[in-house]
Amino acid sequence: MRRVVSRRFAIPLQLSQAETYGAWRVALVGDAAHSVHPMAGQGLNLGLGDVEALAAALGRNARAGMDLGDPTKAIGEYDRERRQVRERRKKMKKERGRERKR
C-alpha cells in the first residue's frame, strides 16, 4: 500500500489579461498579453488569435503607407480588436457562472 505524501489541492481555472495590448511600437501577443490555466486549453487559441489580428492590422496599415508602430493606427486597431475579444470572454464567463448556479 502506498502512503499519501501530500493532501489533494485544486488550482482554479482563471484568465489573466493585459489592460491594453499595444502602445508606441509595442504589441503584446500570446502569453505576454494573457495567461490561461493550462487545463483550460485556450492559451494557444488566444495566442493564435493575437497573431492573426496583429498581422491583419499591420497588413492593412502597411498597404495604406501608415506608420506601423503608431498606437493610433495598426497597433491601436489590434488593441481595440483584442479588447473586444477580452470583453466577449468576460461576458461568456459571467453567463456560464449564472448557468452553473441554476
Phi, psi and chi 1 to 4 in degrees:
 res  aa     phi    psi   chi1   chi2   chi3   chi4
   1 MET       -  138.2 -177.3 -167.0  -91.2      -
   2 ARG   -89.9  148.6  -67.7 -174.8  178.4 -177.8
   3 ARG   -98.5  137.9 -171.8  172.7   64.6  109.5
   4 VAL   -76.0  125.8  176.6      -      -      -
   5 VAL   -98.4  -13.0  -66.4      -      -      -
   6 SER  -152.5  160.2   67.3      -      -      -
   7 ARG   -84.7  159.8   60.2 -169.7  171.4  112.5
   8 ARG   -74.2  145.5 -171.8  169.4   33.5  175.4
   9 PHE  -143.9  165.9   63.5   94.4      -      -
  10 ALA  -124.7  145.7      -      -      -      -
  11 ILE  -110.8  121.5  -60.2  171.9      -      -
  12 PRO   -66.2  142.6   22.3  -29.4      -      -
  13 LEU   -79.5  113.6  -63.8  177.7      -      -
  14 GLN  -141.8  161.9   47.0 -173.4    8.2      -
  15 LEU  -121.2  129.0  171.2   65.4      -      -
  16 SER  -116.2  133.0  -61.0      -      -      -
  17 GLN  -135.1  149.5  -61.4 -172.9   57.7      -
  18 ALA   -66.7  149.2      -      -      -      -
  19 GLU   -69.2  -35.2  -73.6  -63.3  -42.7      -
  20 THR  -135.3  147.0 -176.8      -      -      -
  21 TYR  -103.7   -3.8  -68.2   84.1      -      -
  22 GLY  -156.1  156.8      -      -      -      -
  23 ALA  -151.4 -170.9      -      -      -      -
  24 TRP   -57.2  110.8 -170.2 -102.3      -      -
  25 ARG    61.5   21.1  -55.6 -152.5  179.7  -74.6
  26 VAL  -134.4  134.4  174.4      -      -      -
  27 ALA  -132.3  130.0      -      -      -      -
  28 LEU   -90.5  128.2  -61.3  178.3      -      -
  29 VAL  -133.3  157.5  -63.8      -      -      -
  30 GLY    60.4 -137.5      -      -      -      -
  31 ASP   -65.1  -19.3  -71.0  -12.2      -      -
  32 ALA   -72.1  -25.4      -      -      -      -
  33 ALA   -94.6  -28.8      -      -      -      -
  34 HIS  -162.0  155.9   36.6   72.4      -      -
  35 SER  -132.2  140.2   64.1      -      -      -
  36 VAL  -129.7  141.0 -179.0      -      -      -
  37 HIS   -54.8  134.7 -171.4  -72.2      -      -
  38 PRO   -56.1  -31.6  -16.5   22.1      -      -
  39 MET   -71.0  -18.2  -65.6  -61.4  -70.2      -
  40 ALA   -71.4  -24.6      -      -      -      -
  41 GLY    69.2   24.5      -      -      -      -
  42 GLN  -115.2   -7.9  -67.1  -61.6  -52.1      -
  43 GLY   -58.1  -48.4      -      -      -      -
  44 LEU   -64.5  -43.0  177.9   61.2      -      -
  45 ASN   -60.0  -44.0  -67.4  -23.7      -      -
  46 LEU   -63.2  -43.1  -73.0  170.0      -      -
  47 GLY   -62.9  -42.1      -      -      -      -
  48 LEU   -66.1  -36.3  -67.7  174.1      -      -
  49 GLY   -63.2  -38.7      -      -      -      -
  50 ASP   -60.7  -49.1  -68.1  -16.6      -      -
  51 VAL   -62.2  -43.8  170.9      -      -      -
  52 GLU   -61.5  -46.0  179.3 -178.5   35.0      -
  53 ALA   -65.6  -42.1      -      -      -      -
  54 LEU   -67.2  -43.6 -179.4   59.0      -      -
  55 ALA   -62.0  -40.6      -      -      -      -
  56 ALA   -65.0  -44.7      -      -      -      -
  57 ALA   -64.7  -43.0      -      -      -      -
  58 LEU   -64.4  -41.4  -69.4  171.9      -      -
  59 GLY   -62.4  -47.7      -      -      -      -
  60 ARG   -58.8  -45.0  -78.4 -171.1  -58.5  -85.3
  61 ASN   -73.7  -32.4  -78.4  -92.8      -      -
  62 ALA   -65.4  -43.1      -      -      -      -
  63 ARG   -63.5  -29.1  -74.4 -172.2  -66.1  -79.7
  64 ALA   -87.3   -1.9      -      -      -      -
  65 GLY    75.8   21.3      -      -      -      -
  66 MET   -82.1  161.5  -57.8  -65.5 -154.8      -
  67 ASP   -72.8  113.3  178.0   -4.3      -      -
  68 LEU   -68.9  -20.2  -59.9 -178.2      -      -
  69 GLY   -93.3   -2.1      -      -      -      -
  70 ASP   -73.8  121.6 -174.2  -20.2      -      -
  71 PRO   -66.7  -11.2   20.9  -27.9      -      -
  72 THR   -89.6   -6.4   64.4      -      -      -
  73 LYS  -112.5 -116.7  -52.6  -71.1 -170.0 -118.7
  74 ALA   -57.1  -48.3      -      -      -      -
  75 ILE   -64.1  -38.7  -59.8  -63.8      -      -
  76 GLY   -65.2  -40.7      -      -      -      -
  77 GLU   -61.2  -46.9  -73.8  179.0   28.4      -
  78 TYR   -59.7  -46.8  165.9   70.4      -      -
  79 ASP   -58.9  -46.8  179.8   64.5      -      -
  80 ARG   -62.8  -42.8  -76.9 -173.6  -63.0  -80.7
  81 GLU   -63.9  -44.5 -179.2  176.4  -26.0      -
  82 ARG   -71.8  -29.8  -62.0  -41.0  -77.4  169.8
  83 ARG   -64.4  -38.8  -75.9 -179.7 -168.6 -140.0
  84 GLN   -62.9  -41.4  -70.9  172.7   -3.0      -
  85 VAL   -62.0  -43.6  168.9      -      -      -
  86 ARG   -58.9  -44.9  178.6 -177.6   68.1 -154.6
  87 GLU   -65.3  -38.6  -66.2  -51.8  -48.2      -
  88 ARG   -63.8  -39.7  -75.9 -165.7  -57.0  -92.7
  89 ARG   -65.5  -40.6  -68.4 -176.9   60.5   78.4
  90 LYS   -61.1  -43.8  -77.6 -178.0 -178.1  179.6
  91 LYS   -62.8  -44.2 -176.0  178.3  177.5 -178.3
  92 MET   -61.5  -40.9  -73.0  172.0   40.8      -
  93 LYS   -62.9  -43.2 -177.6  178.5  176.9 -177.7
  94 LYS   -61.9  -44.2  -79.0 -177.0 -177.4  178.8
  95 GLU   -63.4  -40.9  -70.8  171.0   -0.8      -
  96 ARG   -64.0  -37.9  -88.0 -172.2 -105.8  135.8
  97 GLY   -63.2  -40.0      -      -      -      -
  98 ARG   -65.5  -40.4  -76.4 -172.2 -148.8  123.2
  99 GLU   -64.4  -38.4  -71.4  174.3    6.5      -
 100 ARG   -67.6  -29.0  -71.7 -175.9 -175.0  143.4
 101 LYS   -75.5  -17.4  -69.9  179.0 -177.8  179.0
 102 ARG   -73.2      -  -68.2 -179.7 -169.4  171.2
